[in-house]
Amino acid sequence: MRTVVLTMKASVIEMFLVLLVTGVHSNKETSKKIKRPKFTVPQINCDVKAGKIINPEFIVKCPAGCQDPKFHVYGTDVYASYSSVCGAAVHSGVLDNSGGKVLVRKVAGLSGYKGSYSNGVQSLSLPRWRESFIVLESKPKKGVTYPSALTYSSSKSPAAQAGETTKAYQRPPIPATTAQPVTLMQLLAVTVAVATPTILPRPSPSAASTTSIRRPEPVGHRSQEMDLWSTTTYTSSQNRPGADPGIQRQDPSGAAFEKPVRADVSLGRVPKEELSTQSLEPVSLGDPNCKIDLSFLIDGSTSIGKRRFRIQKQLLAGVAQALDIGPAGPLMGVVQYGDNPATHFNLKTHMNSRDLKTAIEKITQRGGLSNVGRAISFVTKNFFSKANGNRSSAPNVVVVMVDGWPTDKVEEASRLARESGINIFFITIEGAAENEKQYVVEPNFANKAVCRTNGFYSFHVQSWFGLHKTLQPLVKRVCDTDRLACSKTCLNSADIGFIIDGSSSVGTGNFRTVLQFVTNLTKEFEISDTDTRVGAVQYTYEQRLEFGFDQYSSKPDILNAIKRVGYWSGGTSTGAAINFALEQLFKKSKPNKRKLMILITDGRSYDDVRIPAMAAHLKGVITYAIGVAWAAQEELEVIATHPARDHSFFVDEFDNLYQYVPRIIQNICTEFNSQPRN
């Protein structure tokens, strides 16, 4: 009997060893087969609308040719989901007409969408829509899963036409139960009786290789660094509705056990149970009443010290919190200066206040001198660029924080910044004491730097401990876009009327040369319905309005309109032409625009020009008179705004007109920038 028992024990041990080896081998084979799938970017057609794609955030590849107006786009910066994804990407400037990859993020719907012309695409206005989206460069966020195959709201996927591999969900088969490894403790715990058959221990359900058959949900904002197996806990009272009763089990005692749930990684999705742990906070689009592009220039010089540098960061965090940061509202970046400036993050790095505050907390002091002038030059040349997220529709604002005084000069750098359309604010803390003023490089530096010297752009704080008091007034002022005077430049704030002599003495060939001169001048300006606008009048004995200020709102359209102007031929009534332009063209000029009249003629007028010219001057129209060949010099000086030497030009031949383009532009800008800054 003892021999029989020992023999049976040996058999049982041998059998468990076989199972143990088999289980280990099986697990090794399984682990070899499980590989993280390679992410492939889905391709879509130009006509695919964002609303047809269920995924909340995804990367897609757009083909070439999506600039075509048949692919409708609704909105600016933030687009209604009824828009073409690729058309919106071109309109926003993230892609050009050659196509490419783009990141799309769904956001909440708006009560209205404003159309605009940008990058060759005319977007349309829309009263309201249930869902919006924004487009960004296709740089995946670290740890975020993006689907390799998109989920569409209809059964017929438009992406299939573009060659995308779309997957319809299939019920995954339940794999056969594999042998489970047996621990040494289990092996030693086996007791064998002669009269009772040996019963193998039942593997724990927590180790069972079962697969959930619940339909996976879209992944949303989720880390890609996830395991292939996730765990969900059930008890006897938590039978999940809709689950297969053959798979959903619980221990007879009612105790909870863990059930492995397979995540369908190939589809870029995870089960709904995993998604329930995610934060589903609504994405803020930003405050549309404070749509500015803001750069903070913070003092990182050695003299400021760690404590004051920390107080400075607290103000930045407070501003980030007070401003509702978002793509439809204010965007903010930070540059720190010392010996040399450096950008910590640009306008498009952080799209909400929470992320921005987190980034500000991580800023460390650089040290060095306090070269503010160098920092302002850096921002003017580098920060407000399209690549850094600058929006042409938003005013550019710089807030400069200075501890004490700068160690270099700021006047010239600030002048160039103002002429570039940048609104400079200064916050100076703890200025120089009487015995320190001898060390100040540039006295009265703040007034030489700010946009206007009327007090609106300047803050002086006696102590760092009082810096927090500037928070509310600062936020209020930077958001008051109507008072951001330096957003207007010599190139983006005028209504320009060209008065073109089409008399017989000009001739067809020279008339085309005059039109090329008009084209070259127009190219220098920023053209849109809110920036510089252009109109044209041609005259002989009679006058003809070629196009008005409100007819074209983009530079390509204006340039094409100039090319289409036909030569008229006739006499030369310059005085009547000026009167006609005042009534038919400049009467429709906007009140906040500078009115510029540029008249080109090749001869003496048949009528009087003095009274019409005086009327133009009294109405605030700045007149430039350009004479060619047989034009009368004294007439040009009468027509031109005072001083005549800056507003009248004489050219001996039509072919030399082009040489005067830079000089005319320089005079226009010099006059604009010489306006009082109070």
LONU-21956 format. One record per residue (C-alpha): residue in one letter; x, y, z. Coordinates in steps of 0.2 Angstrom, whole numbers, plus 2048, in hexadecimal, padded with zeros to 3 digits. Each point is the difference from the previous one (the first is absolute). Layout:
BEGIN
['a' [X Y Z]];
...
END
This chain:
BEGIN
['m' [800 800 800]];
['r' [80E 80C 804]];
['t' [808 7FC 7F0]];
['v' [7F0 804 7F6]];
['v' [7FE 811 809]];
['l' [812 805 7FC]];
['t' [7FE 7FA 7EE]];
['m' [7F0 80B 7FF]];
['k' [809 80F 808]];
['a' [80E 7FE 7F3]];
['s' [7F3 800 7F2]];
['v' [7F7 80F 806]];
['i' [811 809 802]];
['e' [805 7FB 7EF]];
['m' [7F0 806 7F9]];
['f' [801 811 808]];
['l' [812 802 7FA]];
['v' [7F9 7FD 7EE]];
['l' [7F2 80D 803]];
['l' [80D 80C 807]];
['v' [80C 7FF 7F1]];
['t' [7F1 801 7F4]];
['g' [7F9 80F 808]];
['v' [811 809 801]];
['h' [803 7FC 7ED]];
['s' [7EE 806 7FC]];
['n' [803 810 809]];
['k' [810 803 7F7]];
['e' [7F8 7FC 7EF]];
['t' [7F2 80D 805]];
['s' [80C 80D 805]];
['k' [80A 7FE 7F0]];
['k' [7F0 802 7F6]];
['i' [7FA 810 809]];
['k' [808 80F 7F8]];
['r' [7FC 812 801]];
['p' [7F8 805 7F0]];
['k' [808 80D 7F5]];
['f' [7F6 810 7FF]];
['t' [7FB 805 7EE]];
['v' [7F8 810 7FC]];
['p' [7EF 7FF 7F8]];
['q' [7FE 809 7EF]];
['i' [7F0 809 7FC]];
['n' [7F9 80A 7F1]];
['c' [7FE 812 7FF]];
['d' [7ED 7FF 802]];
['v' [800 7F7 810]];
['k' [7F8 80A 80E]];
['a' [805 7FF 812]];
['g' [7EF 7FD 806]];
['k' [800 7EF 7F7]];
['i' [80E 7FA 80A]];
['i' [7FC 7FA 812]];
['n' [811 800 807]];
['p' [803 80F 80C]];
['e' [812 803 7FB]];
['f' [80A 7F8 7F1]];
['i' [80D 803 7F3]];
['v' [7FC 7FE 7EE]];
['k' [809 803 7EF]];
['c' [7F9 80C 7F4]];
['p' [802 7FF 7ED]];
['a' [806 80E 7F5]];
['g' [7F3 80C 7F9]];
['c' [7F5 803 80F]];
['q' [801 813 7FD]];
['d' [7F1 7FE 7F4]];
['p' [7F1 80B 805]];
['k' [7F4 7F1 7FD]];
['f' [807 7F9 811]];
['h' [7F6 80B 80B]];
['v' [808 807 811]];
['y' [7F6 809 80D]];
['g' [809 80B 80D]];
['t' [811 807 804]];
['d' [80C 7F8 80C]];
['v' [7F2 7F5 807]];
['y' [7F6 7F7 7F3]];
['a' [7EE 7F9 800]];
['s' [801 7ED 7FE]];
['y' [7F6 802 7F0]];
['s' [810 806 7F8]];
['s' [80D 7F7 7F5]];
['v' [80E 7FA 80C]];
['c' [80D 803 7F2]];
['g' [7F9 810 7FA]];
['a' [800 807 812]];
['a' [812 7FA 802]];
['v' [805 80A 7F0]];
['h' [7F6 80F 806]];
['s' [808 800 811]];
['g' [812 7FF 7F8]];
['v' [804 7F0 808]];
['l' [801 7F8 7EF]];
['d' [802 807 7EE]];
['n' [7F8 7FA 7F0]];
['s' [80C 7F2 7FF]];
['g' [7F8 7F7 80E]];
['g' [808 7F7 80F]];
['k' [7FD 7FA 811]];
['v' [7F5 80A 80D]];
['l' [7FA 7FD 812]];
['v' [7ED 803 802]];
['r' [7F9 803 811]];
['k' [7ED 801 803]];
['v' [7FA 80E 80C]];
['a' [7EF 806 805]];
['g' [7F4 809 7F4]];
['l' [7FE 813 7FE]];
['s' [7F2 80B 7FF]];
['g' [807 808 7F0]];
['y' [80F 7FE 7F4]];
['k' [807 80E 7F6]];
['g' [807 7FD 7EF]];
['s' [810 808 7F9]];
['y' [80C 7FF 7F2]];
['s' [811 7F7 804]];
['n' [80D 7F7 7F7]];
['g' [7F6 7FF 7F0]];
['v' [7F0 7F9 808]];
['q' [7F1 80A 803]];
['s' [7F7 7F9 810]];
['l' [7ED 804 802]];
['s' [7F6 806 80F]];
['l' [7F4 7F5 809]];
['p' [7F4 805 80E]];
['r' [803 7F1 80B]];
['w' [805 7EE 800]];
['r' [7FF 7F2 80D]];
['e' [813 7FB 7FF]];
['s' [810 809 7FB]];
['f' [812 7FB 7FD]];
['i' [811 808 7FF]];
['v' [80F 7FB 7F5]];
['l' [812 7FF 806]];
['e' [811 7FA 7F9]];
['s' [801 7ED 800]];
['k' [80B 7FE 80F]];
['p' [7F9 7F3 80B]];
['k' [7FF 803 813]];
['k' [80B 7F5 80A]];
['g' [7F6 7F2 807]];
['v' [7F1 803 7F6]];
['t' [7F8 7F2 7F5]];
['y' [7FA 805 7EE]];
['p' [7F6 7F4 7F6]];
['s' [807 7F7 7F1]];
['a' [7EF 7FE 7F9]];
['l' [7F2 80D 802]];
['t' [7EF 7FD 806]];
['y' [7F2 807 7F5]];
['s' [7EE 805 804]];
['s' [7FA 7F7 7F1]];
['s' [802 7EF 7F9]];
['k' [807 806 7F0]];
['s' [811 807 804]];
['p' [807 80E 7F5]];
['a' [811 7FB 805]];
['a' [7FF 7F0 7F7]];
['q' [800 80A 7F0]];
['a' [811 807 805]];
['g' [807 7EF 802]];
['e' [7FF 800 813]];
['t' [7FE 7EF 809]];
['t' [7F0 802 80A]];
['k' [7FB 7F2 80C]];
['a' [7EE 7FB 804]];
['y' [7FF 7F9 811]];
['q' [7FF 7EE 801]];
['r' [7FC 7F5 80F]];
['p' [811 7F9 806]];
['p' [800 7ED 802]];
['i' [803 7F9 811]];
['p' [811 7F8 800]];
['a' [802 7EE 806]];
['t' [805 7FF 812]];
['t' [813 7FD 802]];
['a' [809 7F6 80D]];
['q' [804 80B 80F]];
['p' [811 7FF 809]];
['v' [7FF 7F7 811]];
['t' [809 807 80F]];
['l' [80B 7F6 80B]];
['m' [7F5 803 80E]];
['q' [7F1 7F9 7F7]];
['l' [80B 7F1 7FB]];
['l' [804 7FC 812]];
['a' [7EE 803 806]];
['v' [7FA 7F1 7F6]];
['t' [7FA 7F2 80B]];
['v' [7FD 7EF 7F9]];
['a' [7F4 7F3 807]];
['v' [800 7EE 7F9]];
['a' [7ED 7FE 7FF]];
['t' [7FD 813 7FA]];
['p' [804 805 7EE]];
['t' [80D 80E 7FF]];
['i' [7F7 811 7FD]];
['l' [80B 80E 7F8]];
['p' [7FE 811 807]];
['r' [7F5 80B 7F5]];
['p' [80A 80F 7FA]];
['s' [7FA 811 807]];
['p' [7F5 80A 7F5]];
['s' [80C 80F 802]];
['a' [80C 7F6 7F5]];
['a' [7F4 7FA 7F3]];
['s' [804 805 7EE]];
['t' [7EF 806 7FC]];
['t' [7FB 80F 7F5]];
['s' [7F3 80D 802]];
['i' [7F3 800 7F3]];
['r' [7FA 812 804]];
['r' [801 80B 7F1]];
['p' [810 80B 802]];
['e' [7FD 813 801]];
['p' [80A 80E 7F8]];
['v' [810 803 80A]];
['g' [7FF 813 802]];
['h' [80E 809 809]];
['r' [80A 7F1 807]];
['s' [811 7FB 802]];
['q' [807 7F4 7F3]];
['e' [80B 7F8 80D]];
['m' [7F3 7F4 806]];
['d' [801 7ED 803]];
['l' [7F7 7F4 7F4]];
['w' [7F7 7FA 80F]];
['s' [7F5 80A 80C]];
['t' [7F7 7FB 810]];
['t' [7EE 802 805]];
['t' [7F9 7FB 811]];
['y' [7EF 7F8 802]];
['t' [7F6 7FA 80E]];
['s' [7F0 7F5 801]];
['s' [7F6 811 7FF]];
['q' [80A 807 7F2]];
['n' [7FB 7F6 7F1]];
['r' [804 80B 7F1]];
['p' [7F1 802 7F5]];
['g' [802 7F9 7EF]];
['a' [80E 7F4 804]];
['d' [801 7EE 7FB]];
['p' [7FA 7F6 80F]];
['g' [80C 7F2 7FB]];
['i' [80E 80C 803]];
['q' [7FA 80B 80E]];
['r' [804 7F6 810]];
['q' [801 802 813]];
['d' [807 7F6 80E]];
['p' [7F2 7F5 808]];
['s' [804 808 810]];
['g' [7FB 811 7F9]];
['a' [812 807 801]];
['a' [806 80C 7F3]];
['f' [80D 7FA 7F4]];
['e' [809 808 7F2]];
['k' [7FC 7FD 7EE]];
['p' [80C 804 7F2]];
['v' [7F9 80A 7F2]];
['r' [808 801 7EF]];
['a' [803 811 7F8]];
['d' [7FE 800 7ED]];
['v' [811 809 7FD]];
['s' [7FF 7FD 7EE]];
['l' [7F1 80C 7FE]];
['g' [808 80D 80C]];
['r' [7F2 7FD 80C]];
['v' [7FD 7FA 812]];
['p' [7F1 7F9 809]];
['k' [7F4 80D 808]];
['e' [805 7FA 811]];
['e' [811 808 7FE]];
['l' [7F9 810 7F8]];
['s' [7F5 803 810]];
['t' [810 804 809]];
['q' [805 80E 7F5]];
['s' [7FC 813 803]];
['l' [7F3 806 7F4]];
['e' [801 812 804]];
['p' [7FA 80C 7F2]];
['v' [80D 808 7F6]];
['s' [800 813 802]];
['l' [801 809 7EF]];
['g' [806 810 809]];
['d' [7F7 811 803]];
['p' [7FC 807 7EE]];
['n' [7FF 812 808]];
['c' [813 7FF 804]];
['k' [807 7F9 7F0]];
['i' [812 805 801]];
['d' [811 7F8 7FD]];
['l' [80A 804 810]];
['s' [812 7FE 804]];
['f' [807 803 812]];
['l' [812 806 800]];
['i' [806 7FB 812]];
['d' [80F 805 809]];
['g' [80C 7F2 803]];
['s' [80F 80A 805]];
['t' [80B 7FB 80E]];
['s' [7FC 810 80A]];
['i' [7EE 7FB 802]];
['g' [803 7F2 80C]];
['k' [7F6 7F0 801]];
['r' [7F3 807 80C]];
['r' [7FB 80E 7F4]];
['f' [801 7F5 7F1]];
['r' [7F3 7F5 809]];
['i' [7F5 80F 803]];
['q' [801 804 7ED]];
['k' [7FB 7EE 7FC]];
['q' [7F1 802 80B]];
['l' [7FA 80F 7F7]];
['l' [802 7F6 7EF]];
['a' [7F6 7F2 808]];
['g' [7F2 80C 805]];
['v' [7FF 808 7EF]];
['a' [7FF 7EF 7F8]];
['q' [7F2 7FC 80C]];
['a' [7F7 810 7FE]];
['l' [801 7FF 7ED]];
['d' [7F5 7F2 7F9]];
['i' [80E 7F9 7F4]];
['g' [7FA 7F7 7F1]];
['p' [800 800 7ED]];
['a' [7F2 80C 7FE]];
['g' [806 80C 80E]];
['p' [811 805 807]];
['l' [810 7F6 7FD]];
['m' [80F 803 80A]];
['g' [813 7FC 7FF]];
['v' [80F 804 80C]];
['v' [811 806 7FB]];
['q' [80D 802 80E]];
['y' [80F 80C 7FE]];
['g' [810 802 809]];
['d' [810 802 7F5]];
['n' [7F6 7F9 7F2]];
['p' [7EE 7FC 7FE]];
['a' [7F8 7EF 7FE]];
['t' [7EF 7FA 7FC]];
['h' [7F8 7F4 80E]];
['f' [7F1 7FD 7F5]];
['n' [7F7 808 7F2]];
['l' [7EE 805 7FC]];
['k' [7FA 7EE 7FA]];
['t' [809 7F6 80E]];
['h' [7F2 801 80C]];
['m' [7EE 802 7FC]];
['n' [7F8 801 811]];
['s' [803 809 810]];
['r' [803 7F1 80A]];
['d' [80F 7F9 7F5]];
['l' [807 812 7FF]];
['k' [800 801 813]];
['t' [809 7F0 802]];
['a' [80D 805 7F3]];
['i' [803 810 809]];
['e' [804 7F7 810]];
['k' [80E 7F7 7F8]];
['i' [809 80F 7FA]];
['t' [811 802 808]];
['q' [80B 810 801]];
['r' [80D 802 7F3]];
['g' [80B 80E 808]];
['g' [80B 80D 7F7]];
['l' [7FE 812 7FD]];
['s' [7EF 809 7FC]];
['n' [801 803 7ED]];
['v' [7EE 806 7FD]];
['g' [804 808 7EF]];
['r' [807 7F0 7F9]];
['a' [7F1 7F6 806]];
['i' [7F4 80C 7F8]];
['s' [809 7FE 7EF]];
['f' [800 7EE 802]];
['v' [7ED 7FF 803]];
['t' [7FD 80C 7F1]];
['k' [80A 7F5 7F4]];
['n' [7FC 7EF 806]];
['f' [7F2 7FE 80C]];
['f' [7F0 807 7F6]];
['s' [802 7F4 7F1]];
['k' [7F3 7F4 7F9]];
['a' [80B 7F1 804]];
['n' [7FF 806 813]];
['g' [7ED 801 7FF]];
['n' [7FE 812 7FC]];
['r' [7EF 804 7F9]];
['s' [7FE 80E 7F4]];
['s' [7EE 804 807]];
['a' [807 803 812]];
['p' [80A 80F 807]];
['n' [812 7FD 805]];
['v' [803 805 812]];
['v' [811 7FF 80A]];
['v' [800 803 813]];
['v' [812 804 805]];
['m' [804 7FD 813]];
['v' [810 809 806]];
['d' [808 800 811]];
['g' [808 810 803]];
['w' [807 806 7EF]];
['p' [806 7F8 7EF]];
['t' [813 7FE 7FD]];
['d' [7FE 805 7EE]];
['k' [7F6 80C 7F6]];
['v' [7EE 7FD 7FB]];
['e' [7FA 80F 7F5]];
['e' [805 7FA 7EF]];
['a' [7FB 7EE 803]];
['s' [7EF 806 806]];
['r' [7FE 80C 7F2]];
['l' [802 7F1 7F3]];
['a' [7F4 7F6 80B]];
['r' [7F3 80D 7FF]];
['e' [802 802 7ED]];
['s' [7FD 7EE 7FF]];
['g' [7EF 801 809]];
['i' [805 7FA 811]];
['n' [7F8 808 80F]];
['i' [80D 802 80E]];
['f' [7FC 801 812]];
['f' [80D 802 80E]];
['i' [7FF 7FB 812]];
['t' [80F 807 80A]];
['i' [803 7FB 812]];
['e' [80B 809 80D]];
['g' [808 80D 7F5]];
['a' [811 808 802]];
['a' [803 80A 810]];
['e' [808 811 7FF]];
['n' [811 7F9 803]];
['e' [7FD 7F3 7F3]];
['k' [7FA 80B 7F1]];
['q' [812 803 7FA]];
['y' [800 7ED 7FB]];
['v' [7F0 801 7F6]];
['v' [805 7FE 7EE]];
['e' [7F1 808 7F8]];
['p' [7F6 80D 80B]];
['n' [7ED 7FF 7FE]];
['f' [802 7F0 7F7]];
['a' [7EE 7FA 803]];
['n' [7F8 80F 7F7]];
['k' [80C 7FD 7F1]];
['a' [7FA 7EE 7FF]];
['v' [7EE 7FF 803]];
['c' [7F3 802 7F2]];
['r' [7F9 810 806]];
['t' [806 80C 80E]];
['n' [7EE 803 807]];
['g' [802 7F5 80F]];
['f' [7F5 7F2 7F9]];
['y' [80F 7F5 7FB]];
['s' [80B 803 810]];
['f' [800 7F9 812]];
['h' [80C 805 80D]];
['v' [800 7F5 810]];
['q' [80A 807 80F]];
['s' [802 7EE 808]];
['w' [800 7EE 7F9]];
['f' [7F4 7FC 80E]];
['g' [7F3 80C 7F8]];
['l' [802 7F8 7EE]];
['h' [7F0 7F6 802]];
['k' [7F6 810 800]];
['t' [804 803 7EE]];
['l' [7F8 7EF 7FB]];
['q' [7EE 806 7FD]];
['p' [804 811 7F8]];
['l' [80D 7F8 7F5]];
['v' [7F3 7F2 7FA]];
['k' [7F3 80E 7FD]];
['r' [80C 80A 7F5]];
['v' [807 7F3 7F5]];
['c' [7EF 7FA 7FC]];
['d' [7FA 811 7FB]];
['t' [804 7FD 7EE]];
['d' [7F8 811 7FB]];
['r' [80D 809 809]];
['l' [80F 7F6 7FA]];
['a' [806 80E 7F4]];
['c' [810 7F8 7FA]];
['s' [7F7 7F2 7F8]];
['k' [7FE 80C 7F2]];
['t' [80F 803 7F5]];
['c' [804 80A 7F0]];
['l' [7FD 7F0 7F6]];
['n' [7EF 7FA 807]];
['s' [7F6 80F 804]];
['a' [7FC 80A 7F1]];
['d' [7F3 802 7F2]];
['i' [80B 803 7F0]];
['g' [7F8 807 7F1]];
['f' [80A 800 7EF]];
['i' [7FB 80E 7F4]];
['i' [806 7FB 7EF]];
['d' [802 80B 7F1]];
['g' [7F9 7F6 7F1]];
['s' [802 80F 7F3]];
['s' [806 7FD 7EE]];
['s' [811 807 803]];
['v' [804 7F1 80C]];
['g' [7FE 7F2 7F3]];
['t' [7FC 7EE 802]];
['g' [812 7FA 804]];
['n' [803 80D 80D]];
['f' [7EF 7FE 808]];
['r' [805 7EE 803]];
['t' [810 806 808]];
['v' [7F6 80C 80B]];
['l' [7F5 7F1 805]];
['q' [810 7F6 805]];
['f' [805 80F 80B]];
['v' [7EF 7FF 808]];
['t' [802 7ED 803]];
['n' [812 802 807]];
['l' [7F9 80D 80D]];
['t' [7F1 7F6 805]];
['k' [80B 7F0 803]];
['e' [809 80A 80E]];
['f' [7F0 801 80B]];
['e' [7F6 7F3 80A]];
['i' [7F0 7FF 7F7]];
['s' [7EF 7FA 808]];
['d' [7EF 807 804]];
['t' [807 805 812]];
['d' [811 805 7FA]];
['t' [805 80B 7F1]];
['r' [7F3 801 7F2]];
['v' [803 806 7EF]];
['g' [7F5 808 7F3]];
['a' [804 808 7EE]];
['v' [7F9 80E 7F5]];
['q' [805 802 7EE]];
['y' [7FD 811 7F8]];
['t' [801 80A 7EF]];
['y' [7F3 80D 7FD]];
['e' [7F5 7F5 80A]];
['q' [802 7F5 80F]];
['r' [7FD 7ED 803]];
['l' [801 7F7 810]];
['e' [809 7F0 7FC]];
['f' [7FD 7F8 812]];
['g' [7FC 807 811]];
['f' [808 7FC 811]];
['d' [7F3 7F3 805]];
['q' [800 7F6 7F0]];
['y' [810 7F5 803]];
['s' [806 7FB 811]];
['s' [810 7F6 7FB]];
['k' [810 804 7F8]];
['p' [7FF 7F4 7F2]];
['d' [7EF 806 7FB]];
['i' [806 812 801]];
['l' [80F 7FC 7F5]];
['n' [7F5 7F7 7F3]];
['a' [7F4 80F 800]];
['i' [80E 80C 7FC]];
['k' [805 7F5 7F1]];
['r' [7EF 800 7F9]];
['v' [7FF 813 7FF]];
['g' [7FE 805 7EE]];
['y' [808 80F 7F8]];
['w' [7F3 80E 7FC]];
['s' [808 80E 7F6]];
['g' [7FA 812 7FF]];
['g' [804 811 808]];
['t' [808 805 811]];
['s' [7F4 807 80D]];
['t' [809 7FD 810]];
['g' [7F6 80C 80B]];
['a' [7F0 7F8 7FC]];
['a' [808 7EF 803]];
['i' [805 805 812]];
['n' [7EE 806 803]];
['f' [7F9 7EF 7F9]];
['a' [80C 7F6 80B]];
['l' [7FA 80A 810]];
['e' [7EE 7FD 7FD]];
['q' [800 7EE 7F8]];
['l' [80F 7F8 809]];
['f' [806 809 810]];
['k' [7EE 804 806]];
['k' [7FF 7ED 804]];
['s' [810 800 809]];
['k' [800 7F9 812]];
['p' [801 80D 80E]];
['n' [80F 7F8 808]];
['k' [80A 7FE 7F0]];
['r' [80D 80C 7F9]];
['k' [7FB 806 7F0]];
['l' [80E 800 7F2]];
['m' [7FD 806 7EF]];
['i' [80E 7FC 7F3]];
['l' [7FE 809 7F0]];
['i' [80A 7FC 7F0]];
['t' [7FF 80C 7F1]];
['d' [80B 803 7F1]];
['g' [7FA 812 7FB]];
['r' [7F9 811 805]];
['s' [7ED 7FF 805]];
['y' [7F3 809 7F5]];
['d' [7F7 806 80F]];
['d' [805 808 811]];
['v' [807 7F4 80D]];
['r' [802 80D 80F]];
['i' [7EE 7FF 807]];
['p' [7FE 7ED 7FE]];
['a' [811 7FE 808]];
['m' [7FC 80B 80F]];
['a' [7F0 7F7 802]];
['a' [809 7F0 801]];
['h' [80C 807 80D]];
['l' [7F2 807 80B]];
['k' [7F8 7EF 800]];
['g' [810 7F8 807]];
['v' [805 7F7 7F0]];
['i' [813 7FF 7FF]];
['t' [804 802 7EE]];
['y' [80F 7FA 7F6]];
['a' [803 807 7EE]];
['i' [80B 7F7 7F4]];
['g' [803 809 7EF]];
['v' [808 7F8 7F1]];
['a' [807 808 7F0]];
['w' [7F6 80F 7FC]];
['a' [7F8 802 811]];
['a' [800 812 808]];
['q' [80C 801 80F]];
['e' [7F6 80E 808]];
['e' [7EF 7F7 7FE]];
['l' [808 7F1 809]];
['e' [805 80A 80F]];
['v' [7EF 808 801]];
['i' [7F7 7EF 800]];
['a' [80C 7F8 80C]];
['t' [7FE 801 813]];
['h' [80C 80C 809]];
['p' [80F 7FF 801]];
['a' [800 7FD 7ED]];
['r' [812 7FA 7FF]];
['d' [7FA 7F0 80A]];
['h' [7F0 7FE 7F6]];
['s' [804 805 7EE]];
['f' [80C 7F6 7F4]];
['f' [804 803 7EE]];
['v' [807 7F3 7F4]];
['d' [806 803 7EE]];
['e' [7FB 7EF 7F9]];
['f' [7F3 7F4 804]];
['d' [80D 7F2 801]];
['n' [808 808 80F]];
['l' [7F0 800 80A]];
['y' [805 7F0 809]];
['q' [80F 809 808]];
['y' [7F5 80B 80B]];
['v' [7F6 7F2 808]];
['p' [80C 7FE 80F]];
['r' [801 813 803]];
['i' [7ED 802 800]];
['i' [7FD 7F1 80C]];
['q' [80E 807 80B]];
['n' [7F8 812 800]];
['i' [7EE 7F8 804]];
['c' [807 7F7 80F]];
['t' [80B 80E 806]];
['e' [7F1 80B 801]];
['f' [7F6 7F3 808]];
['n' [80D 7FC 80E]];
['s' [803 813 803]];
['q' [7EF 802 807]];
['p' [800 805 813]];
['r' [800 7F2 80C]];
['n' [7F5 807 80D]];
END
